């Protein structure tokens, strides 16, 4: 069935290998102008932090822990063995097979190897997914607060980006309003879902994912899911609920993931996609013209990381300790609205009366030597908050939290 859909949607002009879009609109060249993309307020803070001495750096989504030794050994061994040539653009077979086996163990429905596409990072996976499904003038729906890069990829493609704010709860948690989602989906080409969510830690339940999928099916909307934090969940589950638990291989669903977070491999730039059945050959052509293929020695590191089942479990326990420390540090603080996240490794801290989170983040950096991400960086639903990455060693995190508390207590607002 999906093959027929894909065939009907192809826009095969001379020299084109684009799958999935029925649109014949031509993108104006102005749509490719990088100045159309809003700058990152996180990067603005980071640029100041890089040149400021003695700063506790908590504004990026990155741990201070090293990557797993098995991955480092694998990449060095691969380079020594001369595994440095071009490889299959779909990803080396051993990595595709290992990913399929791992995902099948973690989720309800089996994932076939022929649905796996290896990419150069989770961001590359999102870029390819949007390239495959969205054309200029079409509408993409994102929820906020959310990592801004995904929505900016859609903007760069000339799409119109609509926003669904997550609903804040009085206790500092968030939820996705399914009725508001249903009202926004008509005419929407793709919905970008991020669960577990960066920055809030909000995590959709399996029932919520099933309801989201049903709504997207009703409206013919592509569902592109960023599940990069799926293994960092604090309820004792092996993984957070996933669309891989509820969707069929024929659904218009693309799941994007990465080694960056659970395997502490942020700088390695290795990710993957789980695609609709029968679509990988078309998608691999998009990967070919996006970044060709992933370095083969990096893929060997991915194979080794997947075999290292201890690292994700150990890192989860490490993050849980940081989560506990943040909760203790913020307990009893006046004007603070905070709930421990269900997943991921961020504290998203609501601050009473805060209308300019960037200015506060800058003040905390310059006056108190702690770099945190301003909530406004995550869209309109994030203003009034600060994001703190707690995936840090206890000594470093403890010092940073003391600086943060001092800065918040002294902030005039």
N, C-alpha and C positions, 0 to 999 in steps of 0.2 A: 504493500500500500504506500509506504513512504517513498519508494522509488518513483511511483507515479506522481506524487506530489512534487518531488525534487525535479523531475523531468519537466513538469508543467511550470515550475518556477524559474527555471534556468533562463538567463538572459545571455545567450551565447552569440554575441557579436563577434566579428572577426578578431581573433587574437585573445578572446576572453575565455577564462576558465571559471567564471563566477557561478557559484551554485546558490540556490535558495531564494533569490529575489525576483519577483515578477515585474518589478519596476523597470521602466525604460527611460527614466529621467536621467538627464546628463548633469553631473555635478559641476557647478561653476568653479572655475579655478580658484576663486576667492575662498571657497570652502576649505582649501588646503593651507590657508595662511595660518601659521602657528600663533599669530597674535590674537586670533579669535579664541584661544583657549585660556581660561583664567589661570593665573599663576597659583602655585601651591603655597598656602600660608604656613604649612609645616616646613617647607623648604626655606621660607623666609626666616623662620625662627632658627632653623639649623645653620644657616649661613652665618648668623650672628654668633651662635654657639661655637662654631668651628674656630672662630678667632678670639674667643673669650677664654681666658685661663680658668682652670679649676671649676669646670662646669660638670654637673651630673646630667648626663645626656639621656633623657627619657622620652624624647619627642618622636623618634622613629620606631617602627614596629620590628624591633630587632633585639635579640638577647645578647648579653655579654658572654654567654657560654660558647665554647668552641664547637665546631662541626664534629660529627662522629669520626673517630679515628679510622674506622673501616672505610669510610668514604674517602678520606685523605689518602689512605694506603692504596685504595683502588685506582684513584686517578694517577698517582705517581707510578704505580705498576703498569697502567695502561700506556702512559707516555714512554716509559722505558721499553715497553714491548712494541712501540711504534704504532699504536692504535690512534693515529692522528689524521687519517684520510677521510674523505667524504663518505658518508654512510646513507642508508635509506632515509629519505626525508620523513617517513612516517615514524621513525625511531627504530633503534636496533631491535630485532625480534625478542631477544632475551629480556629487555626492559619492558616492552609491550606485554609480554607474557606474564612477567612478574607483577606488573601493575594490575592486569586483569585478575590474576589470582588473589592479590591482596584485597582489591575492592570486592570481589566475590565473597571473601571471608568476612568482610566487615558489614556487608549490606544484605538485605533480604533477597534481592534479585541478582542472579548471576550476571556478570559483565564479560562479554566475549572479547577476546583479543582484537578482533577486527573492528571494534569500536574505539580502540585506544589510539590517540595521536599524541606523540611527544612534542613538546614545544620548549622554546628557550624562555622559560619562566611562566608563572601564572598570568602575568600581565600580557605576555605574548599570546597566551591562550584566549584571553578576553578580547584582544585585538583581532585575532583571526575569527573568533565567533561572531563578532560584530561585522567584520568584513564580509562574512558569509551570508549574513541575514538582513542587513540594514543598508538602505540606499538613501541618498540625499532627499530631504523633504519628508521622509517617514518619521514616525514618532516612536521614541524610546522612553519607557517609564523606569525611573529609578526611585528607590526609597532612601530617605535620609533620616538620621545621620548615616553617612556611608563614605567609604574611601572614594575620593574624588576622581581618581584616574579612569575608572570604568565609564562614568558619565562623560568625561572629557574625550574619550575615544569616540563615543557616539557623536559628540559635537563636531569633532574633527571630520567625521564622515558627512557632515551637513545635516544630520538628523536634528529634529526638534526634541529636546529633552524635557519631559514632564516629571514632576516631583510628587511623591507620596510620602509625607512625613510619617515616621513611626510615632505612635501615640505615647507620650510620656505618662507614666504612672506616678502617683504621689510619693511612692517609696523609692523613686529613682530608676525603676525598671522601665522597659519599653515594650510595646506590642504593635503588631501590624493589624490594622483595621481592615478586615476582609470586605466589608461593605464599601469602604472607600476605594479599595482596590478594584472591586467589581464595577464601580462607577467610572473609573479611569481607563479601564482596559479597552472599551470599544474604540476601534481605529488605531490601536497600538500595535506596532510591528514586533517589538521585543520588550520584555520585562526583565530587568537586571535584578536578580535576587542575590543577597549576600547573607547567608546563614550557615554557621555562626557569624555574627555581624562585627565588623570593625567600623566604629569604635565602641559600640554599646555592649557587646557580648550577648545581645538578644539572639535567641536560637529558636527557630520555628519547630514546633512539635511535628510529629509524623502526620497527625490529623490536619494541621494547618498546611503542611506541604501538599497533602492530597487535595485540600480545598483550593489552594493556589493553582495547582495543576489543572483541576477541573475548570476553573475560570479561564485559564489560558487556552485550554482546548476549545471552550465554547466560542472564544473570539478569534481563534486561529493565530494566537500570539506566540511567538517564540519565547521560551523561558530559558534564560542564560543564567546559570547558577554558579556563583563564586563560593567554593566550599573549602578554601585554603586552611581554615581553622578547624576542620571537621574532627581532627583527632584530639584537640585541646578542649575537652568538655569535662565538667567537674561533677557529674552525677554518677560516676562509676561505669558509664557505658564505654565500649571500645571506640565508638565514634558517634558524633551527633547524628540526628535524623537527617536523611539525605533524599534528594529526588531519586537517587538510585534505588531507594527502598520502595518507591511508589510508582515511578514512571515505567512505561513499557519501552522497548527498543525503538518502536515506531513513533513515539511522541516527538514533538518539536521541542526537544530539551537538549541543551548542551551543558555539561557539567565541567567546570574548570577547577584545577587544583595545582598544587606546587609542593616541592620539597622544602621550600624556604622556612616554614614555620615549625612543623612538628619534628623535622629532622635537623633543625638549626642550620640550615644551608642557604641563608639569605643571599649570599654573594655568588652562589653557584649558577644561578639562572637556569633552573630546570623545572619544567612543569609538564602538565598533560591535560588532555581533553577526553571526555567520554562523549561520543557522538551518536546521533541516531544511526540505526542499522542501515548499512548500504551507502553511507555518505562519506566514508573516510577517503576514498580516492579523490573526490572533488575537493575536500578540505585539504588534503595533502598538497594539492596544487597551489592553494592559497598560502600554505606554510612555505612552499618553495619560493614564492615571490615576496614573502615577508621576511624570513630569516634563513631560508634555504634548509638547514638542518641544525641539529644540536651537536656540539663537539662530541665525538665518540668517547673520549676519555671522561667527559662529564657524565655521559650516560652510564659508563661503567661504575661511576660513583653512585649513581641512582640505584643500580642493581644491588650494589653492596649495602646501601642504606635500607632498602626494602627487606633484605635478609636480616638486618640488625633490628630485631623486634624490641630490644631493650631500650634503645634510644628514645622513641616516642613516649614510652611509659615513664622513663626516668625524667624526661623533660617536662612531662605533665606534672609529676610530683614537685619538681623544681618551681614551676609556675604556680602551683597551688600554694606553696609557701609564700611567694610574693603576693598572691591574692590575699592570703591571711594577714600579712603585714600591713597592706593598705587598709584593710578593714579595721584593724586595731588602731592605726594612726589617725584615721578619720572619725572614729567613734567619738561622739560627744562634741564634735566641732560645730560651733554655731554657724548657721547659714549654709550648711553643706547638705546636699541631697545625693545620696550614693547608695547603690545596692551592689553587692558582689556579683560580678558577671557570671552567667551560666556557662560561658565558654570564652575562648580566645585568651589573650593575656594583657588586656587593657582595663584600667579603671577609668570610667567616664563619669566625671565628677561635676554634678550640677551645683552652681553657686548662686545663692539668692541675690537678686538685684544686679547680676552681671549682664551688661548689654554690649560689652566690647571685649571678647575673650582674647583677641589678638594683642591688644594693648596690655592686658593683664599678663599674658604669657611672656611678652617682651619685658615687662617690669620684673617678673619672677626670674627671668634669665639674667638681666643686667644687675639687679639689686640683691638677688638671693642665690644666684649661681645654680639654678635648676632649670633645665630646658624641658618644657612640656608642650604638647600640641594644642593649639587653640581650637575650641569646638567649632568655630565658624569654618574651619578648614574642611569640615565634613558636611557642609551644606546648611541650608536654612534651619534644619531640625537640630543642628548641633550648637548653635549660639547659646551662650549662657553656661557652657561647660568647658572643662579642660580634660584632655586625654593623657593618661600616664601609662607608659609601658612598664609593667611590673615583672617582666621576665629578666630580672637582674639579680646579681649575687646579693645575698642578704646585707653584707656590709655596705655596698654601694647604695642599695635601695633604702636601707635604714637612714643613711645620711641624707639622701635626696628627699625622703619624706619629712625629715626634720626641717629641711630648708623650705619645703613646700608649705608646711604648716605655719612656719614663721612668716612666710610671704603672704599667705592668705589672711592671717590674723592682723597683719599690718596694712593690708590693702584698704585704701580709703573708699573705693567704689562710690 
